[in-house]
Amino acid sequence: MSNASRTSVVSGDELLERARALVPMLRARAVATERDRRISDDVMDALIDADLFRVAQPRRYGGFALDLEFLPRIAMELAAGCASTAWVYVTTATEQWILAGFPIEAQDDLWGRDPGTLACGSFAPAGKAVAVDGGFRLSGRWGFASGCDNVQWTMLGTILPPGGERTSAAPAFLLVPARDYSIDDDWFAIGLAGTGSKTLVLDDVFVPRHRSLGFAQLLSGDTPGGAAHGDPLYRMPMLAGVPASLVSVALGAAQGALDDYIEAARGRVTRGAVAGALNRMAEFATVQLRVAEAAASVDAARTILLRDLRAVLAQLRAGGAVTVADRIAARRGHAFAAKLALAAIEALNAATGANGLSIDQPVQRAWRDVNAVARHISLNWDAVGTMYGQHVLGLEPKGQY
């Protein structure tokens, strides 16, 4: 980690500039990142040296505790160069925010000796947790642990058995250091191919009770760590913030593809006899319309995303509560932003011609990456859209919010 900013909080605008400065390197490494199926150690070091993982980390542990909007804004910048790198960045940096909800004793385990410690996560409640004296014993396989090659801890979703204040089994997260799990190198994907989203394997690992946190606590924002830090940032409901960070990668990738497409179209002439040889691509009305559609879609999605994030945090800072209606409205915005990002990249990819078939063509890569982001369960428009409709129509909403 860089030492220059250790004594003060760096502004969000400064961090955005640092992220933009990394984009040429990320773009140059994008093909190799996909080939290696993970981001390289030197790219990870560059993100660390720029202090980008400290955005939403608590100040108690050397973080900046900036407004959460800077996580997706930084990810959008990085994704214009490499969506896989942006995904690893934003999932890891968002973990720093989620981990602030754990009991302080768990945060001391994580950051007490080294505030630069990073964690990945696997949210689905997989594996088996057995209650034992002082904690739990955990076994199983946890997939989609993005960036697991680059971090020192992980947060794993599981179902805790009844006990103590739990009258029934309940979903929760447990914190585990890297020494206690192995990595199954099984990430072979066509989108977000460089994220190293591999499977973590645990075999009868002991996890102290203080390294656990209930899923319901994170959903409501009422966590022991949030109360200890005393900052409204750490009382934001988890699903008002996490999906916003995830979809930002799709928006940044779509914006990067749009920039690449415009640059190529300005100077490209057609060679096909059907379309008419030697005509400038920029003069085709269909090309002009697709550029406009993509630009409008990205702009609208970004506006919705940041508006909703700012509104939730402003409400918390004013001493208000985030209602179920607020949470479901935020979820609608996340999923609709993903839908708009898909519309943008589909418009561009359909107009690349045969050149767009190349595996290393930037628009084609962004098309694969945006589609991969949009397949995340938290961004599924059919699931989230119907949940919102159920709520406003007076029905019990079915889904996570």
C-alpha positions in Angstrom: 0.0 0.0 0.0 1.2 3.5 -0.6 2.5 5.5 2.3 1.8 9.0 0.9 -1.9 9.0 2.0 -1.5 7.2 5.3 -2.0 10.3 7.4 -5.0 11.8 5.7 -8.2 10.8 3.9 -7.9 11.1 0.1 -10.9 12.6 -1.7 -13.1 10.6 -3.9 -12.3 12.8 -6.8 -8.6 12.1 -6.3 -9.3 8.3 -6.3 -11.3 8.7 -9.5 -8.3 10.3 -11.1 -6.0 7.5 -10.0 -8.4 5.0 -11.4 -8.5 6.8 -14.8 -4.7 6.8 -14.9 -4.7 3.0 -14.6 -7.1 2.4 -17.6 -4.4 2.3 -20.4 -2.5 -0.4 -18.5 -5.7 -2.4 -17.9 -6.7 -2.1 -21.5 -3.3 -3.3 -22.6 -3.5 -6.3 -20.3 -7.1 -7.2 -21.0 -6.3 -10.1 -23.4 -3.7 -11.5 -21.1 -6.1 -11.2 -18.1 -8.7 -13.3 -19.9 -6.1 -15.8 -21.0 -4.7 -16.2 -17.4 -8.3 -16.3 -16.0 -7.3 -14.0 -13.1 -5.8 -10.5 -12.7 -2.1 -10.5 -12.3 -0.2 -9.6 -9.1 1.2 -6.5 -10.6 -2.3 -5.2 -11.6 -3.5 -6.0 -8.1 -0.5 -4.1 -6.7 -1.3 -1.1 -8.8 -4.9 -1.0 -7.5 -3.5 -1.3 -3.9 -0.9 1.4 -4.4 -3.6 3.7 -5.7 -5.4 3.2 -2.3 -8.6 2.2 -4.2 -9.5 -0.6 -1.8 -9.7 1.9 1.1 -12.7 3.8 -0.2 -15.4 2.4 2.1 -13.1 0.7 4.7 -13.7 2.1 8.2 -11.3 4.9 9.3 -10.6 2.9 12.5 -8.6 0.6 10.3 -7.0 3.1 8.0 -9.8 3.4 5.5 -11.4 6.5 4.0 -15.0 5.8 4.8 -16.1 7.8 1.7 -19.7 7.9 0.4 -20.5 4.5 -1.1 -21.1 6.1 -4.6 -17.4 6.2 -5.1 -17.2 2.4 -5.3 -19.3 2.1 -8.5 -17.9 5.3 -9.9 -14.3 4.0 -9.6 -15.4 0.6 -11.0 -16.9 2.3 -14.0 -13.6 4.0 -14.8 -11.7 0.7 -14.4 -14.2 -1.3 -16.5 -13.6 1.0 -19.5 -10.2 -0.7 -19.6 -10.9 -4.2 -18.4 -14.2 -5.4 -16.9 -12.6 -8.4 -15.3 -10.2 -6.2 -13.3 -13.0 -3.9 -12.4 -15.1 -6.8 -11.2 -12.4 -8.1 -8.9 -11.8 -4.5 -7.7 -15.4 -3.7 -6.9 -16.3 -7.0 -5.3 -13.2 -6.9 -3.1 -13.6 -3.2 -2.2 -17.3 -3.8 -1.4 -16.3 -6.6 0.9 -14.3 -4.0 2.9 -17.6 -2.2 3.4 -19.6 -5.3 4.3 -16.9 -6.5 6.7 -17.4 -3.4 8.7 -20.7 -4.9 9.9 -19.0 -7.8 11.6 -18.3 -7.6 15.4 -15.2 -5.5 16.1 -13.4 -8.6 17.4 -13.7 -10.1 13.9 -12.5 -6.9 12.3 -9.5 -6.8 14.6 -8.7 -10.4 13.5 -8.9 -9.2 9.8 -7.3 -5.7 10.0 -5.7 -5.4 13.4 -2.2 -6.4 12.3 -2.5 -5.3 8.7 -5.1 -2.8 7.6 -4.3 -3.7 4.0 -5.7 -7.2 4.4 -8.3 -8.0 1.7 -11.1 -10.6 1.5 -13.2 -12.1 -1.3 -16.6 -13.6 -0.8 -19.0 -16.3 -1.9 -22.5 -15.2 -0.9 -24.7 -18.3 -1.6 -25.4 -20.3 1.5 -23.4 -23.4 0.6 -21.6 -26.0 2.6 -22.5 -27.1 6.1 -21.9 -25.4 9.5 -22.1 -27.4 12.7 -22.3 -25.7 16.0 -19.5 -26.5 18.4 -18.1 -25.0 21.6 -17.0 -21.4 20.8 -18.1 -21.3 17.2 -18.8 -23.5 14.2 -17.1 -26.2 12.1 -17.5 -25.5 8.4 -17.1 -27.9 5.4 -18.1 -27.7 1.8 -17.5 -25.9 -1.5 -18.2 -22.3 -2.3 -18.2 -21.1 -5.9 -17.8 -17.8 -7.7 -15.2 -16.5 -5.2 -14.0 -13.6 -7.5 -10.4 -12.5 -6.9 -9.7 -15.4 -4.5 -6.1 -15.6 -5.8 -5.4 -12.1 -4.8 -6.7 -11.9 -1.2 -5.9 -13.2 2.3 -9.4 -13.9 3.7 -12.9 -14.9 2.5 -16.5 -14.3 3.7 -18.7 -17.4 3.1 -22.4 -17.7 3.1 -23.9 -20.7 5.0 -26.9 -21.7 7.1 -26.3 -21.7 10.8 -28.1 -24.2 12.9 -30.5 -23.2 15.7 -28.7 -22.1 18.9 -28.4 -19.1 21.2 -30.7 -16.3 20.0 -31.5 -18.4 16.8 -34.7 -20.4 17.3 -34.4 -21.8 13.8 -31.7 -22.3 11.1 -30.7 -19.0 9.6 -28.4 -17.7 6.7 -25.3 -16.0 7.8 -21.7 -15.2 6.8 -18.5 -16.6 8.3 -15.0 -15.1 8.0 -12.2 -17.5 7.2 -8.5 -16.9 6.5 -6.9 -18.2 3.4 -4.8 -20.8 5.3 -8.0 -22.6 6.1 -9.2 -23.3 2.6 -7.9 -24.5 -0.8 -8.8 -23.1 -4.2 -10.2 -25.4 -7.0 -9.0 -23.9 -10.2 -12.3 -24.4 -12.1 -13.1 -20.9 -13.5 -13.4 -21.2 -17.3 -15.9 -18.7 -18.6 -16.8 -16.7 -21.7 -17.6 -13.5 -19.8 -15.7 -11.9 -17.0 -13.2 -14.6 -17.9 -10.3 -12.9 -16.0 -11.9 -12.6 -12.6 -10.6 -15.9 -11.2 -14.0 -16.7 -9.7 -13.0 -20.1 -8.6 -14.3 -22.5 -5.9 -13.1 -22.5 -2.3 -13.0 -25.8 -0.5 -13.2 -26.2 3.3 -12.8 -29.4 5.2 -14.0 -29.3 8.9 -12.6 -25.8 9.5 -13.2 -24.2 12.9 -14.6 -20.6 12.8 -14.9 -18.7 16.1 -18.4 -17.4 16.9 -17.4 -13.8 16.7 -16.5 -14.2 13.0 -20.2 -14.7 12.1 -22.8 -12.2 11.0 -26.5 -12.9 10.2 -27.8 -12.2 6.7 -30.9 -10.5 8.2 -28.7 -8.0 10.0 -26.9 -7.0 6.8 -30.2 -6.7 5.0 -31.5 -4.3 7.5 -28.2 -2.5 8.2 -28.5 -3.2 11.9 -25.2 -4.8 12.6 -22.8 -4.8 15.6 -20.0 -3.3 13.6 -22.2 -0.6 12.1 -23.2 0.4 15.6 -19.6 0.5 16.8 -18.4 2.6 13.9 -21.2 5.1 14.4 -21.1 6.2 10.7 -24.4 6.0 8.7 -22.3 4.6 5.9 -22.2 1.3 7.8 -26.0 1.3 8.5 -26.9 1.1 4.8 -28.8 -2.1 4.0 -26.5 -4.4 2.2 -28.7 -4.9 -0.9 -29.1 -1.2 -1.3 -25.3 -1.0 -2.0 -23.8 -4.3 -3.2 -25.8 -4.7 -6.5 -25.0 -1.0 -7.3 -21.3 -1.9 -7.2 -21.8 -5.0 -9.4 -23.8 -3.4 -12.1 -21.3 -0.5 -12.3 -18.9 -2.9 -14.1 -21.5 -3.4 -16.9 -22.0 0.3 -17.2 -18.2 1.0 -17.4 -17.7 -1.8 -19.9 -20.5 -0.5 -22.1 -19.1 3.1 -21.9 -15.6 1.8 -22.8 -17.1 -0.1 -25.7 -18.9 3.0 -26.9 -15.7 5.0 -26.8 -13.9 2.3 -28.8 -16.7 2.0 -31.3 -16.9 5.8 -31.9 -13.1 6.0 -32.4 -13.2 3.1 -34.9 -16.3 4.3 -36.8 -14.9 7.8 -37.3 -12.1 6.5 -39.5 -13.5 3.2 -40.9 -14.8 2.7 -44.4 -16.8 -0.2 -45.7 -15.3 -2.9 -48.0 -18.4 -5.0 -48.6 -20.1 -4.8 -52.0 -23.5 -5.1 -50.5 -23.2 -2.1 -48.2 -21.3 -0.2 -50.9 -17.5 -0.2 -50.8 -15.5 2.8 -49.5 -18.5 4.4 -47.7 -17.6 6.0 -44.3 -19.2 4.1 -41.4 -19.9 7.4 -39.6 -22.3 8.4 -42.4 -24.7 5.5 -42.0 -27.8 6.5 -40.1 -28.0 3.0 -38.5 -24.6 3.5 -37.0 -25.5 7.0 -35.8 -28.7 5.7 -34.1 -26.9 2.8 -32.4 -24.3 5.2 -31.0 -27.1 7.4 -29.7 -29.0 4.5 -28.2 -25.9 3.2 -26.4 -25.0 6.6 -25.1 -28.5 7.3 -23.9 -28.8 3.9 -22.2 -25.5 4.2 -20.3 -26.3 7.8 -19.3 -29.8 6.9 -18.0 -28.5 3.8 -16.1 -25.7 5.8 -14.4 -28.2 8.5 -13.4 -30.6 6.1 -11.9 -27.8 4.2 -10.1 -26.1 7.2 -8.4 -29.4 9.0 -7.7 -30.7 6.0 -5.7 -27.4 5.5 -3.8 -27.2 9.1 -2.8 -30.8 9.2 -1.7 -30.4 6.2 0.6 -27.2 7.5 2.3 -28.7 11.0 2.6 -31.7 9.6 4.4 -29.4 7.7 6.8 -27.2 10.8 7.4 -30.4 12.8 8.2 -31.3 10.3 10.9 -34.0 8.6 8.9 -34.7 4.9 8.4 -34.4 3.1 5.1 -37.8 1.5 4.6 -38.7 -1.7 2.8 -40.2 0.5 0.0 -36.8 2.3 -0.3 -34.9 -0.9 -0.5 -37.1 -2.4 -3.1 -37.0 0.8 -5.2 -33.2 0.6 -5.0 -33.3 -3.0 -6.2 -35.5 -2.0 -9.1 -32.8 0.6 -10.1 -30.0 -1.9 -10.0 -31.7 -4.4 -12.2 -33.0 -1.8 -14.6 -29.5 -0.3 -14.9 -28.3 -3.8 -15.9 -31.1 -4.0 -18.5 -30.0 -0.6 -20.0 -26.3 -1.7 -20.1 -27.4 -4.8 -22.0 -29.3 -2.6 -24.5 -26.3 -0.4 -25.0 -23.8 -3.2 -25.7 -26.3 -5.1 -27.9 -26.7 -2.0 -30.0 -23.0 -1.6 -30.5 -22.1 -5.3 -30.9 -24.7 -5.7 -33.6 -23.0 -3.0 -35.7 -19.4 -4.2 -35.5 -19.6 -6.5 -38.6 -17.2 -9.3 -39.2 -14.4 -7.5 -37.3 -16.4 -7.9 -34.1 -16.0 -11.7 -34.2 -12.4 -11.5 -33.0 -12.0 -12.7 -29.5 -9.7 -9.7 -28.6 -12.0 -7.1 -30.2 -12.9 -4.6 -27.4 -16.6 -4.3 -28.2 -17.0 -8.0 -28.5 -15.2 -8.5 -25.1 -17.4 -5.9 -23.5 -20.5 -7.7 -25.0 -19.4 -10.9 -23.3 -18.6 -9.2 -20.0 -21.8 -7.1 -19.8 -23.9 -10.2 -20.5 -22.0 -12.0 -17.7 -22.6 -9.2 -15.2 -26.3 -9.1 -16.1 -26.6 -12.8 -15.3 -25.9 -12.2 -11.7 -28.9 -13.2 -9.7 -29.1 -9.8 -7.9 -29.4 -8.0 -11.3 -32.0 -10.3 -12.9 -34.7 -8.0 -14.3 -37.4 -10.7 -14.3 -36.9 -11.5 -10.7 -36.4 -8.0 -9.4 -39.0 -6.4 -11.6 -41.7 -8.8 -10.5 -40.6 -8.3 -6.9 -41.1 -4.5 -7.3 -44.5 -5.0 -9.0 -45.6 -7.3 -6.2 -44.7 -4.7 -3.6 -46.5 -1.7 -5.2 -49.5 -3.8 -6.1 -50.0 -4.7 -2.4 -48.6 -8.3 -2.5 -45.9 -9.8 -0.4 -42.7 -9.3 -2.4 -40.8 -12.5 -3.2 -37.1 -11.9 -3.4 -34.1 -10.4 -1.6 -34.1 -6.7 -0.7 
